[in-house]
């Protein structure tokens, strides 16, 4: 791609978004990259400090059309902007509906008005709901369990409707649970790592047997780029690495890596509407040539090492 093309990344100061910004800056050095982020609790300018001189940053809210119009015309949109934490959505779901649904609608209208070449919606495996045995395909019926996953499902349906009604060139990716550097310390893996570092109890919901498929954030970034370059317009692509682990397994691996006692594990009251298992069939994206680069063990050890070595990043967050 040439330097005349402009890429907009919304939510680019958050966890997955900032990792994707760094990936795109390196992969497409000749493109103009603009980032818009509201800088809420999970969005940090520190996440972009190593690339800030290579991007255009706008502090703005996708729920505000005027903020979006500040960007001007762009060629491609990657929408990472979203409220994402399930527990927060259970306590206060209105902001999830506003950001994930209304914000997405505003971006779609902007994309239609400016005739963008491609709009890529970043979604989640949680829109499918829970499954005991099988893996979800892209065509499966959505059955979300939390206000968060319901708001993301609503956004996906809006995106599809703009393709069917207006012919907007859209793509949707649904990834499994991401982990890696710069993840806000309220998600499972950073919570367990930081509590273990401080020899504090590691809280595990219920009996710890809930299953998630984990993907290293850089593998997801590469997968999104594959869909961007090779995906068929109007289609949905699951992105998972096939690393299904119970929550108790994750806790034990982290404790073992840090040389801590398993007695730190503490079972707590289960989350309301807690999905038992997420599992994705990813043959569709693999047919594009994508495959995960990292083993789960190497990626987890790299993530633990990053948190150990970057106390400056996370200590102010947990001291709030």
SULMORA-V231504 format. One record per residue. N is the residue number from 1. OMEGA is omega in whole degrees, -180 to 180 (none if undefined). Layout:
# SULMORA-V231504
N OMEGA
N OMEGA
This chain:
# SULMORA-V231504
1 -176
2 -174
3 176
4 -177
5 -177
6 -179
7 175
8 177
9 179
10 -177
11 -173
12 176
13 177
14 -174
15 -178
16 -178
17 -178
18 175
19 178
20 177
21 180
22 178
23 -176
24 177
25 179
26 -175
27 -175
28 -175
29 -178
30 179
31 172
32 -179
33 177
34 -179
35 172
36 -179
37 -180
38 -177
39 172
40 -177
41 -174
42 179
43 -175
44 176
45 178
46 179
47 -176
48 -171
49 -178
50 180
51 -172
52 -180
53 -179
54 -179
55 169
56 -178
57 176
58 173
59 -176
60 -175
61 -179
62 174
63 179
64 -177
65 -180
66 178
67 -180
68 -178
69 176
70 -176
71 -173
72 -178
73 174
74 -177
75 -176
76 177
77 171
78 -176
79 174
80 -173
81 -179
82 163
83 -168
84 -171
85 -174
86 -178
87 178
88 -179
89 179
90 -179
91 -176
92 -172
93 -173
94 -179
95 178
96 178
97 -178
98 -176
99 -171
100 -178
101 -179
102 179
103 178
104 178
105 179
106 179
107 179
108 178
109 176
110 -180
111 179
112 -179
113 -175
114 176
115 180
116 -178
117 177
118 174
119 -178
120 179
121 180
122 -176
123 -171
124 176
125 -176
126 179
127 -180
128 -173
129 -174
130 176
131 -179
132 -171
133 -170
134 174
135 -176
136 172
137 -177
138 -177
139 -177
140 179
141 178
142 -178
143 -175
144 -175
145 -175
146 173
147 177
148 -176
149 177
150 179
151 177
152 177
153 177
154 178
155 179
156 -179
157 176
158 -180
159 179
160 -179
161 179
162 174
163 -176
164 -175
165 -173
166 -177
167 178
168 -177
169 -174
170 170
171 179
172 172
173 177
174 -176
175 173
176 -176
177 178
178 170
179 -179
180 -179
181 173
182 178
183 -176
184 -173
185 166
186 176
187 -169
188 -173
189 177
190 176
191 -178
192 180
193 -175
194 176
195 178
196 178
197 -178
198 -177
199 176
200 180
201 177
202 -176
203 179
204 -179
205 172
206 -180
207 176
208 -175
209 176
210 -172
211 173
212 173
213 -173
214 177
215 176
216 -171
217 -180
218 176
219 177
220 179
221 178
222 179
223 178
224 178
225 176
226 180
227 179
228 -175
229 -169
230 -176
231 179
232 -178
233 179
234 -174
235 177
236 180
237 172
238 177
239 178
240 -175
241 179
242 180
243 -179
244 -178
245 171
246 180
247 179
248 175
249 179
250 180
251 -179
252 179
253 180
254 179
255 179
256 -179
257 -177
258 179
259 -178
260 -178
261 179
262 178
263 178
264 180
265 -179
266 179
267 -178
268 -179
269 -175
270 177
271 175
272 177
273 -174
274 177
275 -177
276 -174
277 171
278 179
279 -177
280 167
281 -173
282 -180
283 -176
284 180
285 178
286 178
287 176
288 -180
289 -179
290 171
291 180
292 -180
293 -170
294 169
295 -179
296 -177
297 180
298 -179
299 179
300 179
301 177
302 180
303 178
304 179
305 -180
306 -180
307 178
308 -174
309 -175
310 178
311 180
312 -176
313 -172
314 -175
315 177
316 -178
317 -177
318 180
319 179
320 none
